[in-house]
């Protein structure tokens, strides 16, 4: 599982610490979500093919275009509705 941080103008050291804290908060939520939707992840059980965009400006998380289309299409709408930070 990989995160792409969309930081906008915020790029100082303290902000990077905040990103780490938020990532530790998001990872368990996303793993639980993926396990609960396991019919969508057949073939990628180690979650390595999932990529997420975390946008601080809009305070949203979305499935990245780097995620293979079959997985992205299967979880996109539900993930963006259910996972927040």
PyMOL Python script that loads the backbone (N, CA, C, O; Angstrom):
from pymol import cmd

cmd.read_pdbstr("""\
ATOM      1  N   UNK A   1       0.856  -1.165   0.000  1.00  0.00           N
ATOM      2  CA  UNK A   1       0.000   0.000   0.000  1.00  0.00           C
ATOM      3  C   UNK A   1       0.903   1.230   0.000  1.00  0.00           C
ATOM      4  O   UNK A   1       1.839   1.340   0.792  1.00  0.00           O
ATOM      5  N   UNK A   2       0.598   2.137  -0.900  1.00  0.00           N
ATOM      6  CA  UNK A   2       1.411   3.346  -1.034  1.00  0.00           C
ATOM      7  C   UNK A   2       0.526   4.580  -0.941  1.00  0.00           C
ATOM      8  O   UNK A   2      -0.627   4.581  -1.371  1.00  0.00           O
ATOM      9  N   UNK A   3       1.111   5.645  -0.358  1.00  0.00           N
ATOM     10  CA  UNK A   3       0.407   6.910  -0.226  1.00  0.00           C
ATOM     11  C   UNK A   3       1.127   7.982  -1.030  1.00  0.00           C
ATOM     12  O   UNK A   3       2.352   8.092  -0.984  1.00  0.00           O
ATOM     13  N   UNK A   4       0.357   8.765  -1.763  1.00  0.00           N
ATOM     14  CA  UNK A   4       0.856   9.930  -2.464  1.00  0.00           C
ATOM     15  C   UNK A   4       0.294  11.153  -1.737  1.00  0.00           C
ATOM     16  O   UNK A   4      -0.918  11.366  -1.712  1.00  0.00           O
ATOM     17  N   UNK A   5       1.172  11.940  -1.157  1.00  0.00           N
ATOM     18  CA  UNK A   5       0.742  13.097  -0.379  1.00  0.00           C
ATOM     19  C   UNK A   5       0.645  14.330  -1.273  1.00  0.00           C
ATOM     20  O   UNK A   5       1.616  14.721  -1.921  1.00  0.00           O
ATOM     21  N   UNK A   6      -0.525  14.925  -1.295  1.00  0.00           N
ATOM     22  CA  UNK A   6      -0.753  16.165  -2.034  1.00  0.00           C
ATOM     23  C   UNK A   6      -0.793  17.267  -0.986  1.00  0.00           C
ATOM     24  O   UNK A   6      -1.800  17.461  -0.304  1.00  0.00           O
ATOM     25  N   UNK A   7       0.324  17.987  -0.871  1.00  0.00           N
ATOM     26  CA  UNK A   7       0.511  18.905   0.248  1.00  0.00           C
ATOM     27  C   UNK A   7       0.183  20.352  -0.049  1.00  0.00           C
ATOM     28  O   UNK A   7      -0.002  21.139   0.879  1.00  0.00           O
ATOM     29  N   UNK A   8       0.107  20.719  -1.287  1.00  0.00           N
ATOM     30  CA  UNK A   8      -0.096  22.130  -1.611  1.00  0.00           C
ATOM     31  C   UNK A   8       1.146  22.920  -1.253  1.00  0.00           C
ATOM     32  O   UNK A   8       2.254  22.497  -1.581  1.00  0.00           O
ATOM     33  N   UNK A   9       0.995  24.043  -0.596  1.00  0.00           N
ATOM     34  CA  UNK A   9       2.120  24.910  -0.230  1.00  0.00           C
ATOM     35  C   UNK A   9       2.816  24.470   1.054  1.00  0.00           C
ATOM     36  O   UNK A   9       3.890  24.979   1.378  1.00  0.00           O
ATOM     37  N   UNK A  10       2.220  23.529   1.792  1.00  0.00           N
ATOM     38  CA  UNK A  10       2.778  23.074   3.065  1.00  0.00           C
ATOM     39  C   UNK A  10       3.862  22.034   2.806  1.00  0.00           C
ATOM     40  O   UNK A  10       3.577  20.922   2.361  1.00  0.00           O
ATOM     41  N   UNK A  11       5.113  22.410   3.090  1.00  0.00           N
ATOM     42  CA  UNK A  11       6.204  21.480   2.822  1.00  0.00           C
ATOM     43  C   UNK A  11       7.317  21.608   3.857  1.00  0.00           C
ATOM     44  O   UNK A  11       8.481  21.379   3.531  1.00  0.00           O
ATOM     45  N   UNK A  12       6.988  21.966   5.090  1.00  0.00           N
ATOM     46  CA  UNK A  12       8.033  22.076   6.097  1.00  0.00           C
ATOM     47  C   UNK A  12       8.135  20.779   6.911  1.00  0.00           C
ATOM     48  O   UNK A  12       7.292  19.892   6.777  1.00  0.00           O
ATOM     49  N   UNK A  13       9.144  20.674   7.733  1.00  0.00           N
ATOM     50  CA  UNK A  13       9.446  19.446   8.479  1.00  0.00           C
ATOM     51  C   UNK A  13       8.307  19.044   9.431  1.00  0.00           C
ATOM     52  O   UNK A  13       7.981  17.862   9.530  1.00  0.00           O
ATOM     53  N   UNK A  14       7.712  19.994  10.118  1.00  0.00           N
ATOM     54  CA  UNK A  14       6.632  19.654  11.049  1.00  0.00           C
ATOM     55  C   UNK A  14       5.419  19.099  10.304  1.00  0.00           C
ATOM     56  O   UNK A  14       4.678  18.270  10.833  1.00  0.00           O
ATOM     57  N   UNK A  15       5.231  19.561   9.088  1.00  0.00           N
ATOM     58  CA  UNK A  15       4.111  19.055   8.287  1.00  0.00           C
ATOM     59  C   UNK A  15       4.347  17.605   7.890  1.00  0.00           C
ATOM     60  O   UNK A  15       3.401  16.821   7.812  1.00  0.00           O
ATOM     61  N   UNK A  16       5.611  17.242   7.635  1.00  0.00           N
ATOM     62  CA  UNK A  16       5.931  15.855   7.303  1.00  0.00           C
ATOM     63  C   UNK A  16       5.651  14.924   8.481  1.00  0.00           C
ATOM     64  O   UNK A  16       5.225  13.787   8.280  1.00  0.00           O
ATOM     65  N   UNK A  17       5.885  15.392   9.699  1.00  0.00           N
ATOM     66  CA  UNK A  17       5.556  14.601  10.882  1.00  0.00           C
ATOM     67  C   UNK A  17       4.048  14.380  10.955  1.00  0.00           C
ATOM     68  O   UNK A  17       3.594  13.286  11.288  1.00  0.00           O
ATOM     69  N   UNK A  18       3.285  15.401  10.649  1.00  0.00           N
ATOM     70  CA  UNK A  18       1.830  15.275  10.623  1.00  0.00           C
ATOM     71  C   UNK A  18       1.392  14.231   9.592  1.00  0.00           C
ATOM     72  O   UNK A  18       0.468  13.456   9.840  1.00  0.00           O
ATOM     73  N   UNK A  19       2.054  14.214   8.448  1.00  0.00           N
ATOM     74  CA  UNK A  19       1.741  13.220   7.415  1.00  0.00           C
ATOM     75  C   UNK A  19       1.964  11.808   7.940  1.00  0.00           C
ATOM     76  O   UNK A  19       1.155  10.914   7.688  1.00  0.00           O
ATOM     77  N   UNK A  20       3.049  11.607   8.661  1.00  0.00           N
ATOM     78  CA  UNK A  20       3.336  10.287   9.236  1.00  0.00           C
ATOM     79  C   UNK A  20       2.249   9.901  10.224  1.00  0.00           C
ATOM     80  O   UNK A  20       1.771   8.767  10.211  1.00  0.00           O
ATOM     81  N   UNK A  21       1.857  10.831  11.076  1.00  0.00           N
ATOM     82  CA  UNK A  21       0.803  10.552  12.057  1.00  0.00           C
ATOM     83  C   UNK A  21      -0.510  10.189  11.365  1.00  0.00           C
ATOM     84  O   UNK A  21      -1.198   9.256  11.781  1.00  0.00           O
ATOM     85  N   UNK A  22      -0.850  10.914  10.326  1.00  0.00           N
ATOM     86  CA  UNK A  22      -2.096  10.640   9.600  1.00  0.00           C
ATOM     87  C   UNK A  22      -2.008   9.304   8.877  1.00  0.00           C
ATOM     88  O   UNK A  22      -2.991   8.566   8.815  1.00  0.00           O
ATOM     89  N   UNK A  23      -0.840   8.987   8.331  1.00  0.00           N
ATOM     90  CA  UNK A  23      -0.683   7.699   7.658  1.00  0.00           C
ATOM     91  C   UNK A  23      -0.887   6.547   8.643  1.00  0.00           C
ATOM     92  O   UNK A  23      -1.531   5.556   8.301  1.00  0.00           O
ATOM     93  N   UNK A  24      -0.350   6.662   9.854  1.00  0.00           N
ATOM     94  CA  UNK A  24      -0.561   5.628  10.863  1.00  0.00           C
ATOM     95  C   UNK A  24      -2.030   5.508  11.244  1.00  0.00           C
ATOM     96  O   UNK A  24      -2.486   4.431  11.630  1.00  0.00           O
ATOM     97  N   UNK A  25      -2.755   6.580  11.142  1.00  0.00           N
ATOM     98  CA  UNK A  25      -4.196   6.552  11.407  1.00  0.00           C
ATOM     99  C   UNK A  25      -4.963   5.928  10.236  1.00  0.00           C
ATOM    100  O   UNK A  25      -5.913   5.174  10.444  1.00  0.00           O
ATOM    101  N   UNK A  26      -4.547   6.244   9.016  1.00  0.00           N
ATOM    102  CA  UNK A  26      -5.266   5.778   7.834  1.00  0.00           C
ATOM    103  C   UNK A  26      -5.024   4.304   7.504  1.00  0.00           C
ATOM    104  O   UNK A  26      -5.949   3.604   7.092  1.00  0.00           O
ATOM    105  N   UNK A  27      -3.796   3.830   7.681  1.00  0.00           N
ATOM    106  CA  UNK A  27      -3.467   2.455   7.285  1.00  0.00           C
ATOM    107  C   UNK A  27      -4.397   1.413   7.891  1.00  0.00           C
ATOM    108  O   UNK A  27      -4.922   0.583   7.149  1.00  0.00           O
ATOM    109  N   UNK A  28      -4.629   1.413   9.211  1.00  0.00           N
ATOM    110  CA  UNK A  28      -5.543   0.401   9.762  1.00  0.00           C
ATOM    111  C   UNK A  28      -6.969   0.516   9.214  1.00  0.00           C
ATOM    112  O   UNK A  28      -7.628  -0.497   8.980  1.00  0.00           O
ATOM    113  N   UNK A  29      -7.440   1.740   9.012  1.00  0.00           N
ATOM    114  CA  UNK A  29      -8.783   1.934   8.456  1.00  0.00           C
ATOM    115  C   UNK A  29      -8.876   1.342   7.047  1.00  0.00           C
ATOM    116  O   UNK A  29      -9.847   0.665   6.710  1.00  0.00           O
ATOM    117  N   UNK A  30      -7.860   1.607   6.238  1.00  0.00           N
ATOM    118  CA  UNK A  30      -7.880   1.129   4.854  1.00  0.00           C
ATOM    119  C   UNK A  30      -7.733  -0.385   4.808  1.00  0.00           C
ATOM    120  O   UNK A  30      -8.408  -1.043   4.017  1.00  0.00           O
ATOM    121  N   UNK A  31      -6.866  -0.947   5.639  1.00  0.00           N
ATOM    122  CA  UNK A  31      -6.704  -2.404   5.666  1.00  0.00           C
ATOM    123  C   UNK A  31      -8.025  -3.058   6.065  1.00  0.00           C
ATOM    124  O   UNK A  31      -8.440  -4.030   5.434  1.00  0.00           O
ATOM    125  N   UNK A  32      -8.680  -2.557   7.080  1.00  0.00           N
ATOM    126  CA  UNK A  32      -9.984  -3.106   7.488  1.00  0.00           C
ATOM    127  C   UNK A  32     -10.993  -2.990   6.353  1.00  0.00           C
ATOM    128  O   UNK A  32     -11.763  -3.917   6.101  1.00  0.00           O
ATOM    129  N   UNK A  33     -10.986  -1.856   5.674  1.00  0.00           N
ATOM    130  CA  UNK A  33     -11.888  -1.655   4.544  1.00  0.00           C
ATOM    131  C   UNK A  33     -11.617  -2.687   3.450  1.00  0.00           C
ATOM    132  O   UNK A  33     -12.550  -3.300   2.931  1.00  0.00           O
ATOM    133  N   UNK A  34     -10.345  -2.880   3.098  1.00  0.00           N
ATOM    134  CA  UNK A  34      -9.997  -3.827   2.033  1.00  0.00           C
ATOM    135  C   UNK A  34     -10.344  -5.258   2.421  1.00  0.00           C
ATOM    136  O   UNK A  34     -10.820  -6.031   1.590  1.00  0.00           O
ATOM    137  N   UNK A  35     -10.110  -5.609   3.668  1.00  0.00           N
ATOM    138  CA  UNK A  35     -10.468  -6.959   4.124  1.00  0.00           C
ATOM    139  C   UNK A  35     -11.973  -7.142   4.084  1.00  0.00           C
ATOM    140  O   UNK A  35     -12.452  -8.199   3.673  1.00  0.00           O
ATOM    141  N   UNK A  36     -12.723  -6.145   4.499  1.00  0.00           N
ATOM    142  CA  UNK A  36     -14.189  -6.233   4.478  1.00  0.00           C
ATOM    143  C   UNK A  36     -14.726  -6.325   3.052  1.00  0.00           C
ATOM    144  O   UNK A  36     -15.814  -6.854   2.825  1.00  0.00           O
ATOM    145  N   UNK A  37     -13.965  -5.811   2.103  1.00  0.00           N
ATOM    146  CA  UNK A  37     -14.354  -5.846   0.696  1.00  0.00           C
ATOM    147  C   UNK A  37     -13.440  -6.811  -0.064  1.00  0.00           C
ATOM    148  O   UNK A  37     -13.007  -6.518  -1.178  1.00  0.00           O
ATOM    149  N   UNK A  38     -13.155  -7.951   0.541  1.00  0.00           N
ATOM    150  CA  UNK A  38     -12.160  -8.870  -0.018  1.00  0.00           C
ATOM    151  C   UNK A  38     -12.524  -9.413  -1.390  1.00  0.00           C
ATOM    152  O   UNK A  38     -11.641  -9.879  -2.111  1.00  0.00           O
ATOM    153  N   UNK A  39     -13.780  -9.370  -1.770  1.00  0.00           N
ATOM    154  CA  UNK A  39     -14.132  -9.808  -3.124  1.00  0.00           C
ATOM    155  C   UNK A  39     -13.542  -8.864  -4.172  1.00  0.00           C
ATOM    156  O   UNK A  39     -13.433  -9.223  -5.344  1.00  0.00           O
ATOM    157  N   UNK A  40     -13.170  -7.686  -3.757  1.00  0.00           N
ATOM    158  CA  UNK A  40     -12.599  -6.687  -4.666  1.00  0.00           C
ATOM    159  C   UNK A  40     -11.087  -6.801  -4.791  1.00  0.00           C
ATOM    160  O   UNK A  40     -10.496  -6.225  -5.703  1.00  0.00           O
ATOM    161  N   UNK A  41     -10.451  -7.545  -3.877  1.00  0.00           N
ATOM    162  CA  UNK A  41      -8.991  -7.556  -3.855  1.00  0.00           C
ATOM    163  C   UNK A  41      -8.400  -8.901  -4.230  1.00  0.00           C
ATOM    164  O   UNK A  41      -7.214  -9.134  -3.997  1.00  0.00           O
ATOM    165  N   UNK A  42      -9.179  -9.774  -4.792  1.00  0.00           N
ATOM    166  CA  UNK A  42      -8.696 -11.087  -5.194  1.00  0.00           C
ATOM    167  C   UNK A  42      -7.433 -10.946  -6.044  1.00  0.00           C
ATOM    168  O   UNK A  42      -7.454 -10.300  -7.092  1.00  0.00           O
ATOM    169  N   UNK A  43      -6.348 -11.545  -5.594  1.00  0.00           N
ATOM    170  CA  UNK A  43      -5.104 -11.485  -6.345  1.00  0.00           C
ATOM    171  C   UNK A  43      -4.114 -10.460  -5.821  1.00  0.00           C
ATOM    172  O   UNK A  43      -2.967 -10.439  -6.266  1.00  0.00           O
ATOM    173  N   UNK A  44      -4.520  -9.620  -4.898  1.00  0.00           N
ATOM    174  CA  UNK A  44      -3.601  -8.614  -4.345  1.00  0.00           C
ATOM    175  C   UNK A  44      -3.746  -8.597  -2.821  1.00  0.00           C
ATOM    176  O   UNK A  44      -3.998  -7.555  -2.216  1.00  0.00           O
ATOM    177  N   UNK A  45      -3.585  -9.755  -2.230  1.00  0.00           N
ATOM    178  CA  UNK A  45      -3.838  -9.889  -0.796  1.00  0.00           C
ATOM    179  C   UNK A  45      -2.780  -9.233   0.088  1.00  0.00           C
ATOM    180  O   UNK A  45      -3.012  -9.060   1.284  1.00  0.00           O
ATOM    181  N   UNK A  46      -1.628  -8.866  -0.467  1.00  0.00           N
ATOM    182  CA  UNK A  46      -0.641  -8.144   0.343  1.00  0.00           C
ATOM    183  C   UNK A  46      -0.820  -6.625   0.238  1.00  0.00           C
ATOM    184  O   UNK A  46      -0.065  -5.862   0.840  1.00  0.00           O
ATOM    185  N   UNK A  47      -1.822  -6.198  -0.531  1.00  0.00           N
ATOM    186  CA  UNK A  47      -2.209  -4.788  -0.696  1.00  0.00           C
ATOM    187  C   UNK A  47      -1.151  -3.929  -1.408  1.00  0.00           C
ATOM    188  O   UNK A  47      -1.284  -2.706  -1.451  1.00  0.00           O
ATOM    189  N   UNK A  48      -0.120  -4.545  -1.957  1.00  0.00           N
ATOM    190  CA  UNK A  48       0.960  -3.785  -2.581  1.00  0.00           C
ATOM    191  C   UNK A  48       0.541  -3.077  -3.872  1.00  0.00           C
ATOM    192  O   UNK A  48       1.209  -2.136  -4.300  1.00  0.00           O
ATOM    193  N   UNK A  49      -0.536  -3.510  -4.486  1.00  0.00           N
ATOM    194  CA  UNK A  49      -0.957  -2.872  -5.740  1.00  0.00           C
ATOM    195  C   UNK A  49      -1.922  -1.706  -5.507  1.00  0.00           C
ATOM    196  O   UNK A  49      -2.414  -1.112  -6.467  1.00  0.00           O
ATOM    197  N   UNK A  50      -2.194  -1.378  -4.254  1.00  0.00           N
ATOM    198  CA  UNK A  50      -3.094  -0.273  -3.941  1.00  0.00           C
ATOM    199  C   UNK A  50      -2.297   0.998  -3.664  1.00  0.00           C
ATOM    200  O   UNK A  50      -1.352   0.998  -2.876  1.00  0.00           O
ATOM    201  N   UNK A  51      -2.698   2.074  -4.326  1.00  0.00           N
ATOM    202  CA  UNK A  51      -2.074   3.386  -4.169  1.00  0.00           C
ATOM    203  C   UNK A  51      -3.180   4.392  -3.866  1.00  0.00           C
ATOM    204  O   UNK A  51      -4.254   4.349  -4.466  1.00  0.00           O
ATOM    205  N   UNK A  52      -2.906   5.290  -2.936  1.00  0.00           N
ATOM    206  CA  UNK A  52      -3.908   6.257  -2.513  1.00  0.00           C
ATOM    207  C   UNK A  52      -3.339   7.669  -2.557  1.00  0.00           C
ATOM    208  O   UNK A  52      -2.179   7.898  -2.215  1.00  0.00           O
ATOM    209  N   UNK A  53      -4.173   8.609  -2.981  1.00  0.00           N
ATOM    210  CA  UNK A  53      -3.830  10.029  -2.975  1.00  0.00           C
ATOM    211  C   UNK A  53      -4.465  10.651  -1.739  1.00  0.00           C
ATOM    212  O   UNK A  53      -5.673  10.548  -1.528  1.00  0.00           O
ATOM    213  N   UNK A  54      -3.641  11.292  -0.935  1.00  0.00           N
ATOM    214  CA  UNK A  54      -4.126  11.977   0.266  1.00  0.00           C
ATOM    215  C   UNK A  54      -3.944  13.474   0.026  1.00  0.00           C
ATOM    216  O   UNK A  54      -2.819  13.968  -0.050  1.00  0.00           O
ATOM    217  N   UNK A  55      -5.052  14.182  -0.092  1.00  0.00           N
ATOM    218  CA  UNK A  55      -5.041  15.607  -0.425  1.00  0.00           C
ATOM    219  C   UNK A  55      -5.347  16.433   0.820  1.00  0.00           C
ATOM    220  O   UNK A  55      -6.457  16.398   1.350  1.00  0.00           O
ATOM    221  N   UNK A  56      -4.335  17.179   1.277  1.00  0.00           N
ATOM    222  CA  UNK A  56      -4.531  17.990   2.475  1.00  0.00           C
ATOM    223  C   UNK A  56      -5.408  19.204   2.225  1.00  0.00           C
ATOM    224  O   UNK A  56      -6.091  19.665   3.139  1.00  0.00           O
ATOM    225  N   UNK A  57      -5.403  19.725   1.020  1.00  0.00           N
ATOM    226  CA  UNK A  57      -6.217  20.901   0.727  1.00  0.00           C
ATOM    227  C   UNK A  57      -7.703  20.574   0.833  1.00  0.00           C
ATOM    228  O   UNK A  57      -8.468  21.335   1.426  1.00  0.00           O
ATOM    229  N   UNK A  58      -8.109  19.449   0.263  1.00  0.00           N
ATOM    230  CA  UNK A  58      -9.529  19.073   0.302  1.00  0.00           C
ATOM    231  C   UNK A  58      -9.845  18.114   1.441  1.00  0.00           C
ATOM    232  O   UNK A  58     -11.000  17.742   1.644  1.00  0.00           O
ATOM    233  N   UNK A  59      -8.803  17.710   2.192  1.00  0.00           N
ATOM    234  CA  UNK A  59      -8.954  16.751   3.294  1.00  0.00           C
ATOM    235  C   UNK A  59      -9.682  15.501   2.807  1.00  0.00           C
ATOM    236  O   UNK A  59     -10.672  15.067   3.395  1.00  0.00           O
ATOM    237  N   UNK A  60      -9.162  14.935   1.715  1.00  0.00           N
ATOM    238  CA  UNK A  60      -9.788  13.741   1.139  1.00  0.00           C
ATOM    239  C   UNK A  60      -8.740  12.695   0.796  1.00  0.00           C
ATOM    240  O   UNK A  60      -7.558  12.992   0.621  1.00  0.00           O
ATOM    241  N   UNK A  61      -9.212  11.474   0.708  1.00  0.00           N
ATOM    242  CA  UNK A  61      -8.374  10.374   0.262  1.00  0.00           C
ATOM    243  C   UNK A  61      -9.087   9.717  -0.901  1.00  0.00           C
ATOM    244  O   UNK A  61     -10.305   9.538  -0.876  1.00  0.00           O
ATOM    245  N   UNK A  62      -8.322   9.357  -1.925  1.00  0.00           N
ATOM    246  CA  UNK A  62      -8.912   8.719  -3.097  1.00  0.00           C
ATOM    247  C   UNK A  62      -7.978   7.627  -3.602  1.00  0.00           C
ATOM    248  O   UNK A  62      -6.797   7.597  -3.255  1.00  0.00           O
ATOM    249  N   UNK A  63      -8.512   6.742  -4.416  1.00  0.00           N
ATOM    250  CA  UNK A  63      -7.721   5.679  -5.016  1.00  0.00           C
ATOM    251  C   UNK A  63      -6.947   6.285  -6.186  1.00  0.00           C
ATOM    252  O   UNK A  63      -7.532   6.895  -7.082  1.00  0.00           O
ATOM    253  N   UNK A  64      -5.650   6.112  -6.166  1.00  0.00           N
ATOM    254  CA  UNK A  64      -4.782   6.689  -7.194  1.00  0.00           C
ATOM    255  C   UNK A  64      -4.935   5.973  -8.531  1.00  0.00           C
ATOM    256  O   UNK A  64      -5.325   4.807  -8.587  1.00  0.00           O
ATOM    257  N   UNK A  65      -4.626   6.684  -9.589  1.00  0.00           N
ATOM    258  CA  UNK A  65      -4.603   6.101 -10.933  1.00  0.00           C
ATOM    259  C   UNK A  65      -3.517   5.026 -11.056  1.00  0.00           C
ATOM    260  O   UNK A  65      -3.536   4.233 -11.997  1.00  0.00           O
ATOM    261  N   UNK A  66      -2.575   4.997 -10.117  1.00  0.00           N
ATOM    262  CA  UNK A  66      -1.527   3.976 -10.122  1.00  0.00           C
ATOM    263  C   UNK A  66      -2.048   2.604  -9.701  1.00  0.00           C
ATOM    264  O   UNK A  66      -1.405   1.587  -9.959  1.00  0.00           O
ATOM    265  N   UNK A  67      -3.207   2.575  -9.056  1.00  0.00           N
ATOM    266  CA  UNK A  67      -3.844   1.310  -8.691  1.00  0.00           C
ATOM    267  C   UNK A  67      -4.411   0.682  -9.953  1.00  0.00           C
ATOM    268  O   UNK A  67      -5.068   1.366 -10.737  1.00  0.00           O
ATOM    269  N   UNK A  68      -4.168  -0.617 -10.167  1.00  0.00           N
ATOM    270  CA  UNK A  68      -4.734  -1.261 -11.363  1.00  0.00           C
ATOM    271  C   UNK A  68      -6.246  -1.018 -11.465  1.00  0.00           C
ATOM    272  O   UNK A  68      -6.960  -1.027 -10.462  1.00  0.00           O
ATOM    273  N   UNK A  69      -6.706  -0.805 -12.682  1.00  0.00           N
ATOM    274  CA  UNK A  69      -8.097  -0.408 -12.930  1.00  0.00           C
ATOM    275  C   UNK A  69      -9.112  -1.364 -12.319  1.00  0.00           C
ATOM    276  O   UNK A  69     -10.133  -0.917 -11.797  1.00  0.00           O
ATOM    277  N   UNK A  70      -8.859  -2.670 -12.372  1.00  0.00           N
ATOM    278  CA  UNK A  70      -9.859  -3.605 -11.837  1.00  0.00           C
ATOM    279  C   UNK A  70     -10.056  -3.413 -10.339  1.00  0.00           C
ATOM    280  O   UNK A  70     -11.172  -3.576  -9.845  1.00  0.00           O
ATOM    281  N   UNK A  71      -8.996  -3.069  -9.600  1.00  0.00           N
ATOM    282  CA  UNK A  71      -9.131  -2.816  -8.166  1.00  0.00           C
ATOM    283  C   UNK A  71      -9.687  -1.421  -7.920  1.00  0.00           C
ATOM    284  O   UNK A  71     -10.565  -1.227  -7.079  1.00  0.00           O
ATOM    285  N   UNK A  72      -9.166  -0.459  -8.659  1.00  0.00           N
ATOM    286  CA  UNK A  72      -9.611   0.937  -8.503  1.00  0.00           C
ATOM    287  C   UNK A  72     -11.107   1.055  -8.724  1.00  0.00           C
ATOM    288  O   UNK A  72     -11.808   1.670  -7.919  1.00  0.00           O
ATOM    289  N   UNK A  73     -11.600   0.476  -9.801  1.00  0.00           N
ATOM    290  CA  UNK A  73     -13.024   0.561 -10.111  1.00  0.00           C
ATOM    291  C   UNK A  73     -13.882  -0.164  -9.091  1.00  0.00           C
ATOM    292  O   UNK A  73     -15.017   0.238  -8.835  1.00  0.00           O
ATOM    293  N   UNK A  74     -13.352  -1.224  -8.510  1.00  0.00           N
ATOM    294  CA  UNK A  74     -14.128  -2.014  -7.547  1.00  0.00           C
ATOM    295  C   UNK A  74     -14.308  -1.303  -6.207  1.00  0.00           C
ATOM    296  O   UNK A  74     -15.315  -1.516  -5.532  1.00  0.00           O
ATOM    297  N   UNK A  75     -13.352  -0.462  -5.809  1.00  0.00           N
ATOM    298  CA  UNK A  75     -13.438   0.129  -4.468  1.00  0.00           C
ATOM    299  C   UNK A  75     -13.582   1.641  -4.433  1.00  0.00           C
ATOM    300  O   UNK A  75     -13.901   2.198  -3.382  1.00  0.00           O
ATOM    301  N   UNK A  76     -13.360   2.311  -5.534  1.00  0.00           N
ATOM    302  CA  UNK A  76     -13.273   3.780  -5.560  1.00  0.00           C
ATOM    303  C   UNK A  76     -14.427   4.478  -4.846  1.00  0.00           C
ATOM    304  O   UNK A  76     -14.191   5.243  -3.911  1.00  0.00           O
ATOM    305  N   UNK A  77     -15.626   4.243  -5.251  1.00  0.00           N
ATOM    306  CA  UNK A  77     -16.770   4.981  -4.695  1.00  0.00           C
ATOM    307  C   UNK A  77     -16.950   4.701  -3.205  1.00  0.00           C
ATOM    308  O   UNK A  77     -17.163   5.621  -2.415  1.00  0.00           O
ATOM    309  N   UNK A  78     -16.863   3.436  -2.829  1.00  0.00           N
ATOM    310  CA  UNK A  78     -17.047   3.089  -1.420  1.00  0.00           C
ATOM    311  C   UNK A  78     -15.933   3.635  -0.540  1.00  0.00           C
ATOM    312  O   UNK A  78     -16.197   4.155   0.544  1.00  0.00           O
ATOM    313  N   UNK A  79     -14.690   3.521  -0.997  1.00  0.00           N
ATOM    314  CA  UNK A  79     -13.575   4.002  -0.188  1.00  0.00           C
ATOM    315  C   UNK A  79     -13.679   5.507   0.050  1.00  0.00           C
ATOM    316  O   UNK A  79     -13.513   5.973   1.178  1.00  0.00           O
ATOM    317  N   UNK A  80     -13.949   6.250  -0.991  1.00  0.00           N
ATOM    318  CA  UNK A  80     -14.016   7.702  -0.859  1.00  0.00           C
ATOM    319  C   UNK A  80     -15.191   8.148   0.009  1.00  0.00           C
ATOM    320  O   UNK A  80     -15.168   9.245   0.566  1.00  0.00           O
ATOM    321  N   UNK A  81     -16.195   7.321   0.122  1.00  0.00           N
ATOM    322  CA  UNK A  81     -17.343   7.609   0.979  1.00  0.00           C
ATOM    323  C   UNK A  81     -17.064   7.220   2.427  1.00  0.00           C
ATOM    324  O   UNK A  81     -17.511   7.904   3.348  1.00  0.00           O
ATOM    325  N   UNK A  82     -16.329   6.130   2.637  1.00  0.00           N
ATOM    326  CA  UNK A  82     -16.180   5.559   3.970  1.00  0.00           C
ATOM    327  C   UNK A  82     -14.898   5.945   4.708  1.00  0.00           C
ATOM    328  O   UNK A  82     -14.881   5.946   5.939  1.00  0.00           O
ATOM    329  N   UNK A  83     -13.835   6.270   3.991  1.00  0.00           N
ATOM    330  CA  UNK A  83     -12.556   6.563   4.645  1.00  0.00           C
ATOM    331  C   UNK A  83     -12.298   8.065   4.605  1.00  0.00           C
ATOM    332  O   UNK A  83     -12.241   8.673   3.537  1.00  0.00           O
ATOM    333  N   UNK A  84     -12.144   8.643   5.782  1.00  0.00           N
ATOM    334  CA  UNK A  84     -11.870  10.073   5.890  1.00  0.00           C
ATOM    335  C   UNK A  84     -10.744  10.293   6.903  1.00  0.00           C
ATOM    336  O   UNK A  84     -10.382   9.396   7.665  1.00  0.00           O
ATOM    337  N   UNK A  85     -10.217  11.482   6.889  1.00  0.00           N
ATOM    338  CA  UNK A  85      -9.227  11.837   7.917  1.00  0.00           C
ATOM    339  C   UNK A  85      -9.465  13.251   8.375  1.00  0.00           C
ATOM    340  O   UNK A  85      -8.743  13.750   9.238  1.00  0.00           O
TER     341      UNK A  85
END
""", "prot")
cmd.dss("prot")
cmd.show_as("cartoon", "prot")
cmd.util.cbc("prot")
cmd.orient("prot")
